[in-house]
Amino acid sequence: MESADWDPIVRSIALGLGAGLSYISWIGLLLFEVGFIGAILRPRLPEGRVPLRSFTTVRWGMLGALHRMAINQLGLVVPSYIGSFYYRLMGCKVGKGAQLNSTSINDCFMVHIGDRTVIGGGAAINGHIVEKGELVLSPVRIGKDCLIGSGSFINPGCTIGDGSVLASRAVLPKWTEIPPGEVWGGIPARRI
């Protein structure tokens, strides 16, 4: 029996399922391709300052452009193992049971997220700043069992201790350290 002989309802369902599976496959393939290219391009600097006119800056810029290409599709799969897999490919160290609800984890190769940590939706984590004509790369370390509130912003060089909470919409200034078990909030973030 050919598909042309199918009942119109059955044909519509088959077409819908086929289109849906194709779209899901396309999302997975795109995220895998971008993550794989990111794994090849990412700078291998633990921390440092480099001139804006350097090969490291070019690679960093290409990674940012790749990540922006994947953001729309990434938003459809976070939080899930697919989103975590993408971030791991891009170089992010993601602990077991961590839940990443954000598409704005930038400079993944500079971000370490501990076990069972929850990153709220819309939270932005940056491992870079540009100062005085230089690109400054500095790792962001988030401990185990932390909660990063939705819409919060973490600047480069920050360390968040185990069991700490960063409130929603808080802005953590560069090179700030939150001791274990503390709750911080506000702009700029301070201990509550």
Rosetta silent file (secondary structure, phi, psi, omega in degrees, C-alpha in Angstrom):
SEQUENCE: MESADWDPIVRSIALGLGAGLSYISWIGLLLFEVGFIGAILRPRLPEGRVPLRSFTTVRWGMLGALHRMAINQLGLVVPSYIGSFYYRLMGCKVGKGAQLNSTSINDCFMVHIGDRTVIGGGAAINGHIVEKGELVLSPVRIGKDCLIGSGSFINPGCTIGDGSVLASRAVLPKWTEIPPGEVWGGIPARRI
SCORE:     score description
SCORE:     0.000 S_00000001
   1 L     0.000  123.632  179.810    0.000    0.000    0.000 S_00000001
   2 L   -82.429  157.772 -178.636    1.507    3.320   -1.065 S_00000001
   3 H   -65.097  -22.356  177.842    1.310    6.428    1.088 S_00000001
   4 H   -67.338  -23.754  179.690   -0.887    8.081   -1.558 S_00000001
   5 H   -87.599   -4.307 -178.160   -3.574    5.509   -0.691 S_00000001
   6 L   -69.556  154.900  173.409   -3.506    6.345    3.044 S_00000001
   7 L   -61.669  142.104 -178.000   -6.377    8.031    4.780 S_00000001
   8 H   -56.130  -33.662  179.368   -5.771   11.846    4.896 S_00000001
   9 H   -69.255  -44.842  178.642   -5.659   11.802    8.717 S_00000001
  10 H   -63.026  -41.805  178.813   -3.064    9.007    8.801 S_00000001
  11 H   -62.281  -41.654  178.967   -1.049   10.808    6.099 S_00000001
  12 H   -64.207  -42.344  178.749   -1.157   14.050    8.123 S_00000001
  13 H   -64.344  -44.599  179.401    0.005   12.267   11.285 S_00000001
  14 H   -62.615  -40.980  178.500    2.847   10.528    9.409 S_00000001
  15 H   -64.862  -42.447  178.891    3.912   13.831    7.832 S_00000001
  16 H   -63.727  -44.389  177.871    3.834   15.581   11.212 S_00000001
  17 H   -63.500  -42.873  179.063    5.871   12.845   12.906 S_00000001
  18 H   -62.604  -43.203  179.545    8.398   12.823   10.062 S_00000001
  19 H   -66.582  -40.417  179.471    8.791   16.614   10.151 S_00000001
  20 H   -64.197  -45.364  178.349    9.118   16.615   13.944 S_00000001
  21 H   -64.692  -36.774  177.509   11.767   13.888   13.965 S_00000001
  22 H   -63.686  -42.873 -179.523   13.657   15.670   11.180 S_00000001
  23 H   -65.996  -42.902  178.242   13.665   18.925   13.157 S_00000001
  24 H   -62.922  -41.850  177.684   14.843   17.203   16.353 S_00000001
  25 H   -63.011  -40.269  179.144   17.599   15.441   14.395 S_00000001
  26 H   -63.247  -42.744  178.162   18.654   18.755   12.848 S_00000001
  27 H   -60.080  -49.980 -179.800   18.891   20.392   16.295 S_00000001
  28 H   -59.974  -43.166 -179.821   21.020   17.544   17.660 S_00000001
  29 H   -65.427  -43.393  178.959   23.301   17.528   14.630 S_00000001
  30 H   -61.323  -46.744 -179.981   23.774   21.302   14.712 S_00000001
  31 H   -64.180  -38.627  177.769   24.645   21.297   18.429 S_00000001
  32 H   -65.514  -44.568 -179.804   27.034   18.381   17.942 S_00000001
  33 H   -63.039  -47.072  179.533   28.748   20.054   14.974 S_00000001
  34 H   -63.005  -43.359  178.498   29.125   23.408   16.739 S_00000001
  35 H   -62.912  -40.275  179.538   30.360   21.680   19.905 S_00000001
  36 H   -65.175  -44.964  177.369   32.857   19.581   17.953 S_00000001
  37 H   -63.833  -39.256  177.192   34.248   22.631   16.134 S_00000001
  38 H   -61.956  -37.338  178.255   34.366   24.459   19.480 S_00000001
  39 H   -63.398  -32.993  179.746   36.373   21.604   20.989 S_00000001
  40 H   -77.921  -40.159 -173.016   38.956   22.046   18.228 S_00000001
  41 H   -83.946  -23.092 -169.503   39.112   25.870   18.311 S_00000001
  42 L   -58.980  138.336  177.837   38.987   26.635   22.019 S_00000001
  43 L   -65.009  147.202 -179.306   42.075   28.331   23.448 S_00000001
  44 L  -101.931   34.907  178.572   44.100   26.228   25.859 S_00000001
  45 L   -90.702  129.149  175.495   44.869   29.103   28.218 S_00000001
  46 L   -71.940  -33.924  179.711   44.137   28.511   31.902 S_00000001
  47 L  -173.619  149.953  176.750   44.080   32.275   32.454 S_00000001
  48 E   163.676  171.993  176.427   45.735   35.253   30.906 S_00000001
  49 E  -115.898  131.683  178.194   45.789   38.558   29.073 S_00000001
  50 E  -132.686  148.820  177.174   46.321   38.652   25.346 S_00000001
  51 E   -61.307  150.499  178.696   46.373   41.570   22.897 S_00000001
  52 L   -62.349  -28.372  177.523   43.154   42.139   20.978 S_00000001
  53 L   -98.263   73.382  178.915   45.126   41.593   17.781 S_00000001
  54 L  -143.057  162.425  179.221   46.221   38.037   18.460 S_00000001
  55 H   -65.159  -34.194  177.623   45.421   34.554   17.202 S_00000001
  56 H   -61.862  -41.421  178.724   43.930   33.687   20.609 S_00000001
  57 H   -65.843  -37.183  177.605   41.459   36.562   20.274 S_00000001
  58 H   -63.747  -45.892  178.566   40.495   35.389   16.786 S_00000001
  59 H   -63.066  -41.721  177.798   39.826   31.853   18.083 S_00000001
  60 H   -61.027  -43.463  178.665   37.879   33.278   21.038 S_00000001
  61 H   -63.809  -39.416  177.741   35.789   35.411   18.650 S_00000001
  62 H   -64.945  -39.102  176.918   35.070   32.418   16.414 S_00000001
  63 H   -62.640  -41.384  178.221   33.912   30.425   19.440 S_00000001
  64 H   -62.582  -41.182  178.687   31.567   33.262   20.401 S_00000001
  65 H   -65.882  -41.252  177.255   30.138   33.363   16.885 S_00000001
  66 H   -61.617  -44.395 -179.401   29.643   29.583   16.882 S_00000001
  67 H   -62.369  -40.092  178.435   27.893   29.738   20.261 S_00000001
  68 H   -64.480  -31.336  176.390   25.571   32.472   18.983 S_00000001
  69 H   -65.468  -32.176 -175.190   24.686   30.207   16.038 S_00000001
  70 H   -91.438  -10.143 -172.314   23.631   27.475   18.454 S_00000001
  71 H   -59.203  -44.136 -178.228   21.731   29.639   20.982 S_00000001
  72 H   -61.494  -43.876  179.533   18.282   29.345   19.355 S_00000001
  73 H   -73.632  -34.633  178.774   18.464   25.562   19.157 S_00000001
  74 H   -62.364  -35.871  178.414   20.143   25.307   22.566 S_00000001
  75 H   -61.964  -22.328  179.350   17.172   27.112   24.087 S_00000001
  76 H   -83.055  -16.933 -174.883   14.964   24.229   22.972 S_00000001
  77 H  -119.901    4.347  174.152   17.022   21.564   24.764 S_00000001
  78 L   -99.999  140.586   -6.370   18.077   23.153   28.058 S_00000001
  79 L   -83.275  130.637  174.217   17.815   21.806   30.675 S_00000001
  80 L  -165.938  171.158  177.790   18.618   18.350   29.348 S_00000001
  81 H   -65.955  -25.059  178.462   21.507   16.010   28.818 S_00000001
  82 H   -67.469  -44.748  177.050   21.750   17.337   25.238 S_00000001
  83 H   -62.669  -43.877  178.335   22.428   20.882   26.505 S_00000001
  84 H   -63.365  -39.358  177.915   24.952   19.593   29.053 S_00000001
  85 H   -62.350  -43.316  177.426   26.639   17.509   26.341 S_00000001
  86 H   -58.791  -49.061 -179.324   26.922   20.606   24.124 S_00000001
  87 H   -62.498  -37.483  177.465   28.499   22.635   26.947 S_00000001
  88 H   -64.581  -42.087  177.145   30.931   19.807   27.701 S_00000001
  89 H   -59.283  -38.362 -178.811   31.956   19.676   24.022 S_00000001
  90 L   -75.669   -4.801  174.241   32.589   23.426   24.136 S_00000001
  91 L   111.402   -0.971 -179.561   34.936   22.884   27.103 S_00000001
  92 L   -73.426  134.826  174.519   32.758   23.512   30.160 S_00000001
  93 E   -88.658  108.304 -176.058   33.498   21.279   33.144 S_00000001
  94 E  -113.539  122.693 -179.802   30.012   20.174   34.258 S_00000001
  95 L   -74.353  168.762 -179.543   29.597   18.077   37.401 S_00000001
  96 L   -66.603  135.420  176.454   27.251   15.140   37.846 S_00000001
  97 L    76.126    5.822  178.396   23.628   16.086   38.312 S_00000001
  98 L   -71.476  142.508 -179.678   24.188   19.755   37.416 S_00000001
  99 E  -116.771  114.304 -177.312   21.195   21.426   35.810 S_00000001
 100 E  -104.913  107.317 -176.753   22.008   24.094   33.228 S_00000001
 101 L  -101.907   11.535 -173.479   18.919   26.173   32.381 S_00000001
 102 L  -120.219  147.203  173.407   20.732   28.953   30.531 S_00000001
 103 L   -98.156    3.609 -173.980   21.901   29.516   26.974 S_00000001
 104 E  -110.092   39.128  171.825   24.271   32.270   28.148 S_00000001
 105 E   -92.263   95.926 -175.100   27.186   30.282   29.527 S_00000001
 106 L   -92.277  159.401 -179.919   29.855   32.022   27.464 S_00000001
 107 L    52.619   52.530 -175.178   33.531   31.093   27.238 S_00000001
 108 H   -51.958  -33.717 -178.122   32.684   27.531   28.238 S_00000001
 109 H   -67.501   -7.469  178.684   36.339   26.539   28.288 S_00000001
 110 H  -110.365    7.056 -173.076   36.770   28.888   31.289 S_00000001
 111 E  -115.067  131.421  176.577   33.750   27.653   33.312 S_00000001
 112 E  -121.487  122.729 -178.688   33.723   24.911   35.982 S_00000001
 113 E  -121.104  125.787 -175.679   30.348   23.888   37.441 S_00000001
 114 L   -77.081  173.940 -179.966   30.193   21.490   40.403 S_00000001
 115 L   -60.301  141.016  173.632   27.975   18.499   41.082 S_00000001
 116 L    58.609   21.645  177.177   24.237   19.089   41.625 S_00000001
 117 L   -85.674  143.299  179.585   24.528   22.830   40.944 S_00000001
 118 E  -114.154  124.015  174.920   21.553   24.584   39.333 S_00000001
 119 E  -102.423  116.853 -176.239   22.093   27.470   36.899 S_00000001
 120 L   -68.848  159.780 -179.933   18.852   29.447   36.571 S_00000001
 121 L   -60.907  134.357  178.524   17.270   30.438   33.290 S_00000001
 122 L    78.236    0.559  176.356   18.793   33.506   31.685 S_00000001
 123 L   -68.782  137.780 -179.829   21.818   33.514   34.001 S_00000001
 124 E  -112.713  130.703  177.818   24.924   34.762   32.172 S_00000001
 125 E  -124.837  120.951 -179.474   28.405   33.487   32.969 S_00000001
 126 L  -117.780  135.176  175.033   31.375   35.129   31.253 S_00000001
 127 L  -103.390   17.400 -177.465   34.991   34.021   31.408 S_00000001
 128 E  -144.385  156.401  164.624   36.249   37.140   29.607 S_00000001
 129 E  -145.623  162.375  174.493   36.396   40.912   29.676 S_00000001
 130 E  -115.314  119.506 -179.526   38.112   43.413   27.418 S_00000001
 131 E  -135.145  133.957  172.498   40.258   45.958   29.266 S_00000001
 132 L    48.544   45.552  176.973   42.860   48.433   28.022 S_00000001
 133 L    73.678   16.008  179.544   43.165   46.867   24.571 S_00000001
 134 E  -129.055  148.158  170.849   43.537   43.335   25.925 S_00000001
 135 E   -90.633  121.480 -179.402   41.311   40.296   26.102 S_00000001
 136 E  -107.127  118.050  177.448   41.358   39.037   29.685 S_00000001
 137 E  -107.375  126.598 -179.735   40.417   35.389   30.168 S_00000001
 138 L  -145.829  132.419 -174.236   39.848   34.210   33.728 S_00000001
 139 L   -68.497  149.777  173.333   38.082   31.049   34.901 S_00000001
 140 E  -111.032  125.028 -178.807   34.752   31.029   36.719 S_00000001
 141 E  -118.137  121.031  178.780   34.457   28.287   39.329 S_00000001
 142 E  -116.346  123.812 -174.680   31.092   27.346   40.774 S_00000001
 143 L   -72.963 -168.631  179.814   31.165   24.736   43.548 S_00000001
 144 L   -78.965  151.246  173.342   28.918   21.808   44.373 S_00000001
 145 L    55.978   34.477  178.735   25.268   22.165   45.405 S_00000001
 146 L   -94.276  160.517  174.391   25.088   25.856   44.430 S_00000001
 147 E  -127.785  118.394  177.182   22.085   27.773   43.156 S_00000001
 148 E  -105.855  114.170 -174.142   22.628   30.533   40.601 S_00000001
 149 L   -65.945  157.150 -179.141   19.421   32.550   40.307 S_00000001
 150 L   -64.233  140.964  178.015   17.707   33.335   37.043 S_00000001
 151 L    74.256    4.642  179.086   18.914   36.446   35.260 S_00000001
 152 L   -77.048  164.314 -176.388   22.032   36.757   37.398 S_00000001
 153 E  -132.951  123.248 -179.938   25.365   37.784   35.854 S_00000001
 154 E  -113.822  122.845 -179.766   28.742   36.311   36.821 S_00000001
 155 L   -87.916  169.291 -176.069   31.884   38.094   35.624 S_00000001
 156 L   -65.387  152.535  175.675   35.285   36.468   34.977 S_00000001
 157 L    81.983    3.323 -177.080   37.552   35.294   37.771 S_00000001
 158 L   -82.322  146.417  175.133   34.718   34.623   40.229 S_00000001
 159 E  -126.077  127.582  179.825   34.702   31.682   42.617 S_00000001
 160 E  -117.020  117.885 -175.324   31.477   30.519   44.241 S_00000001
 161 L   -70.285  164.340 -179.457   31.929   28.134   47.165 S_00000001
 162 L   -56.407  137.460  175.193   30.040   24.893   47.753 S_00000001
 163 L    73.135   12.412 -178.760   26.429   25.274   48.814 S_00000001
 164 L   -87.186  161.342  179.136   26.252   29.009   48.045 S_00000001
 165 E  -127.115  131.288  170.861   23.344   30.902   46.527 S_00000001
 166 E  -111.034  117.071 -173.283   23.513   33.837   44.111 S_00000001
 167 L   -63.899  161.307  177.108   20.096   35.515   44.062 S_00000001
 168 L   -58.622  141.390  177.223   18.100   36.203   40.923 S_00000001
 169 L    65.076   10.111  178.129   19.212   39.244   38.904 S_00000001
 170 L   -74.053  150.550  176.197   22.379   39.647   41.026 S_00000001
 171 E  -118.975  113.958 -178.557   25.554   40.936   39.370 S_00000001
 172 E   -93.269  113.189 -177.964   28.766   39.403   40.706 S_00000001
 173 L   -62.510  158.811 -178.111   31.732   41.737   40.021 S_00000001
 174 L   -58.136  145.621  177.628   34.918   40.366   38.440 S_00000001
 175 L    55.000   39.376  176.714   37.299   38.389   40.644 S_00000001
 176 L   -97.941  143.634  177.340   34.811   38.090   43.510 S_00000001
 177 E  -118.637  125.053  175.231   34.871   35.108   45.844 S_00000001
 178 E  -100.854  119.104  178.957   31.752   33.857   47.602 S_00000001
 179 L   -64.868  160.028 -179.552   32.654   31.652   50.587 S_00000001
 180 L   -58.106  140.142  172.874   30.909   28.273   50.959 S_00000001
 181 L    77.475    8.074 -177.804   27.326   28.297   52.210 S_00000001
 182 L   -98.259  158.647  177.252   26.641   32.029   51.817 S_00000001
 183 E  -113.351  124.938 -179.667   23.737   33.823   50.115 S_00000001
 184 E  -123.104  148.815  176.591   24.581   36.835   47.949 S_00000001
 185 E  -161.834  171.073  177.631   22.362   39.211   46.011 S_00000001
 186 L   100.931  178.873  178.471   22.044   42.714   44.627 S_00000001
 187 L  -129.664  109.216  -10.113   23.881   44.939   42.167 S_00000001
 188 L   -70.116  157.499 -175.437   26.770   44.619   42.820 S_00000001
 189 L   -67.070  136.909  176.386   26.245   41.365   44.706 S_00000001
 190 E  -138.092  165.355  179.118   26.975   41.384   48.440 S_00000001
 191 E   -65.564  135.300  177.961   26.347   38.966   51.265 S_00000001
 192 L   -99.046    0.000    0.000   22.720   38.962   52.424 S_00000001
